[in-house]
Structures are given as C-alpha cells and as structure tokens.
Amino acid sequence: MTGAPLPDRLDTARLTLRPFRMEDVERFVPLIGDWEVARWLARVPHPYGPEDGRAWVALAARNRAERVSLDLLAVLIKDDGRPVGGIGVILADGEVGYWLGRPHQGIGYGTEMLRAVVPAAFALGLPRLWARIAPDNHRSRRVLETVGFTPQGAADHYELTAGRWRFLTQETA
Ligand SMILES: CC(C)(COP(=O)(O)OP(=O)(O)OC[C@H]1O[C@@H](n2cnc3c(N)ncnc32)[C@H](O)[C@@H]1OP(=O)(O)O)[C@@H](O)C(=O)NCCC(=O)NCCS
C-alpha cells in the first residue's frame, strides 16, 4: 500500500461516492435495513436501526483515519444527493463489498460504483481486490464479471488483480 490519501470523493455518470455522515443515517438506514438487501451481506446486522447506522458512520470514519478500510456512500447527483447504497474495501486484504437499496437496484448503479472504486483502490497500491458472493447472487456475479473480476477456485470467490485491471483498461482505452 502507498501512503496516498484515501479519496474523499469519486464521481461517476450518475453518482457521487463520498464518506458517510451522521446526517445520512435517517436516509440510508431504511435501505440497508431491508432484509432483501441485508440477506446478501455477511457483515450487516439485521434488524438494522438508527443506532446501528450511527455506529457504522463512526466506525467508517475511524477506519478511514486509521486506513483500515475505504467506505463510501453512493448518492445521486440528481435528486438532492439522495443516498442509494454503499461500497467498501478492506485495505488489509482488498475485500470489496457493496449494496444498493431495493428501489435503486436493476439500473446499473452497482457496476457504476464498483468501476469507480476499483481504480481508486489500485491507486492506493493494493495488488488485488476480491469479493465473496452467495452462489445464487446472480446480479452481484454479473456486476463483478462486467467490471473484470474472475472466479477463483470456488465460484463464490471473485478476484481482480491490478495487472489485469491495467490490461483491461488499456485495452478499452
Ligand atoms: C448486487 C447489486 C449491487 C447489483 O447492482 P445492480 O445495479 O442492482 O445491478 P443490475 O441490476 O444493473 O444488474 C447487474 C447485471 O446483472 C444482470 N441481472 C439482473 N438480475 C439478474 C438475475 N436475476 N440473474 C442474472 N443476471 C441478472 C443484469 O442484467 C445486469 O447485467 P448486464 O450489466 O449485463 O445488463 C444490487 O443488486 C444489490 O445491492 N443487491 C443486494 C446486496 C448485494 O447482493 N450485495 C453484493 C453482495 S456480494
């Protein structure tokens, strides 16, 4: 890992990714508190209330300060910065996790936010990124494959190396 500062803002065509703030709690808790979202996420408690949201915002800030993880809230550029989901990378090993609220699924935001975070994580010097998915999480599998991750051994483990990312982005540049 390099000592480069963690990004505090990434922009995509439709989204801004930026750190979670306390004032976001009331708007992101109902999204991640939905069992249809939480059931795919290994580390998210359920039920999930405002207290969990506040604890998460504090933890994410601490993890950023201590370079433990990069956690970003995805908000819509339009619609008054409405939160739609979140994405995070654990910096010790490159594990990536992401989620979108149910009303915001199915329109490509997943691919959009992962495509923004991958180069930011590689810019920090991580050699590889990886994600674990449930066998029947076909959407997440598709998002990972679209961005360039490939299954490793067990099909629930997807990985993308910095070298492959360079290759893919040069190829499509
Ligand atoms: C996983 C998640 C982030 C995907 O993001 P998304 O923006 O909803 O993804 P999309 O709906 O654009 O779908 C991505 C791809 O999967 C395809 N897809 C959608 N539903 C599918 C299904 N039931 N089976 C197979 N493919 C499907 C889409 O066609 C799209 O493929 P394309 O890019 O080739 O058109 C989002 O659905 C989510 O938050 N799910 C709940 C939490 C979660 O699963 N997190 C990941 C844990 S590893």
The ligand as an SDF file (V2000), in Angstrom:
LIG
                    3D

 48 50  0  0  0  0  0  0  0  0999 V2000
  -25.6330   -6.6900   -6.2340 C   0  0  0  0  0  0  0  0  0  0  0  0
  -26.1000   -5.2960   -6.6050 C   0  0  0  0  0  0  0  0  0  0  0  0
  -25.1570   -4.2750   -6.0320 C   0  0  0  0  0  0  0  0  0  0  0  0
  -26.1150   -5.2410   -8.1340 C   0  0  0  0  0  0  0  0  0  0  0  0
  -26.2680   -3.9310   -8.5760 O   0  0  0  0  0  0  0  0  0  0  0  0
  -27.4160   -3.5320   -9.6060 P   0  0  0  0  0  0  0  0  0  0  0  0
  -27.1630   -2.1310  -10.0060 O   0  0  0  0  0  0  0  0  0  0  0  0
  -28.7270   -3.8580   -8.9750 O   0  0  0  0  0  0  0  0  0  0  0  0
  -27.1280   -4.4830  -10.8020 O   0  0  0  0  0  0  0  0  0  0  0  0
  -28.0040   -4.5740  -12.1270 P   0  0  0  0  0  0  0  0  0  0  0  0
  -29.4430   -4.7280  -11.8060 O   0  0  0  0  0  0  0  0  0  0  0  0
  -27.6150   -3.4770  -13.0200 O   0  0  0  0  0  0  0  0  0  0  0  0
  -27.5880   -5.9330  -12.7080 O   0  0  0  0  0  0  0  0  0  0  0  0
  -26.2460   -6.2390  -12.9980 C   0  0  0  0  0  0  0  0  0  0  0  0
  -26.2840   -7.2770  -14.0640 C   0  0  0  0  0  0  0  0  0  0  0  0
  -26.9520   -8.4550  -13.5850 O   0  0  0  0  0  0  0  0  0  0  0  0
  -27.9530   -8.8060  -14.5200 C   0  0  0  0  0  0  0  0  0  0  0  0
  -29.0430   -9.3860  -13.7260 N   0  0  0  0  0  0  0  0  0  0  0  0
  -30.0100   -8.7370  -13.0640 C   0  0  0  0  0  0  0  0  0  0  0  0
  -30.8270   -9.6380  -12.4600 N   0  0  0  0  0  0  0  0  0  0  0  0
  -30.3310  -10.8520  -12.7510 C   0  0  0  0  0  0  0  0  0  0  0  0
  -30.7350  -12.1830  -12.4430 C   0  0  0  0  0  0  0  0  0  0  0  0
  -31.7840  -12.4400  -11.6620 N   0  0  0  0  0  0  0  0  0  0  0  0
  -29.9760  -13.1880  -12.9330 N   0  0  0  0  0  0  0  0  0  0  0  0
  -28.9080  -12.9720  -13.7160 C   0  0  0  0  0  0  0  0  0  0  0  0
  -28.4770  -11.7210  -14.0290 N   0  0  0  0  0  0  0  0  0  0  0  0
  -29.1980  -10.6850  -13.5620 C   0  0  0  0  0  0  0  0  0  0  0  0
  -28.3350   -7.5250  -15.1930 C   0  0  0  0  0  0  0  0  0  0  0  0
  -28.8950   -7.7780  -16.4760 O   0  0  0  0  0  0  0  0  0  0  0  0
  -27.0030   -6.8440  -15.3120 C   0  0  0  0  0  0  0  0  0  0  0  0
  -26.2650   -7.4090  -16.3520 O   0  0  0  0  0  0  0  0  0  0  0  0
  -25.7660   -6.5180  -17.5670 P   0  0  0  0  0  0  0  0  0  0  0  0
  -24.8700   -5.4580  -16.9600 O   0  0  0  0  0  0  0  0  0  0  0  0
  -25.0500   -7.4640  -18.4420 O   0  0  0  0  0  0  0  0  0  0  0  0
  -27.0230   -5.9470  -18.1550 O   0  0  0  0  0  0  0  0  0  0  0  0
  -27.5300   -4.9830   -6.0580 C   0  0  0  0  0  0  0  0  0  0  0  0
  -28.4710   -5.7510   -6.7240 O   0  0  0  0  0  0  0  0  0  0  0  0
  -27.6350   -5.1640   -4.5600 C   0  0  0  0  0  0  0  0  0  0  0  0
  -27.3300   -4.2870   -3.7930 O   0  0  0  0  0  0  0  0  0  0  0  0
  -28.0870   -6.3570   -4.1100 N   0  0  0  0  0  0  0  0  0  0  0  0
  -28.2550   -6.6200   -2.6720 C   0  0  0  0  0  0  0  0  0  0  0  0
  -26.9350   -6.6080   -1.9070 C   0  0  0  0  0  0  0  0  0  0  0  0
  -25.8750   -7.4820   -2.5550 C   0  0  0  0  0  0  0  0  0  0  0  0
  -26.1710   -8.5150   -3.1000 O   0  0  0  0  0  0  0  0  0  0  0  0
  -24.6080   -7.0460   -2.4690 N   0  0  0  0  0  0  0  0  0  0  0  0
  -23.4900   -7.7720   -3.0110 C   0  0  0  0  0  0  0  0  0  0  0  0
  -23.0070   -8.7950   -2.0390 C   0  0  0  0  0  0  0  0  0  0  0  0
  -21.6360   -9.7130   -2.7130 S   0  0  0  0  0  0  0  0  0  0  0  0
  1  2  1  0
  2  3  1  0
  2  4  1  0
  2 36  1  0
  4  5  1  0
  5  6  1  0
  6  7  2  0
  6  8  1  0
  6  9  1  0
  9 10  1  0
 10 11  2  0
 10 12  1  0
 10 13  1  0
 13 14  1  0
 14 15  1  0
 15 16  1  0
 15 30  1  0
 16 17  1  0
 17 18  1  0
 17 28  1  0
 18 19  1  0
 18 27  1  0
 19 20  2  0
 20 21  1  0
 21 22  1  0
 21 27  2  0
 22 23  1  0
 22 24  2  0
 24 25  1  0
 25 26  2  0
 26 27  1  0
 28 29  1  0
 28 30  1  0
 30 31  1  0
 31 32  1  0
 32 33  2  0
 32 34  1  0
 32 35  1  0
 36 37  1  0
 36 38  1  0
 38 39  2  0
 38 40  1  0
 40 41  1  0
 41 42  1  0
 42 43  1  0
 43 44  2  0
 43 45  1  0
 45 46  1  0
 46 47  1  0
 47 48  1  0
M  END
$$$$
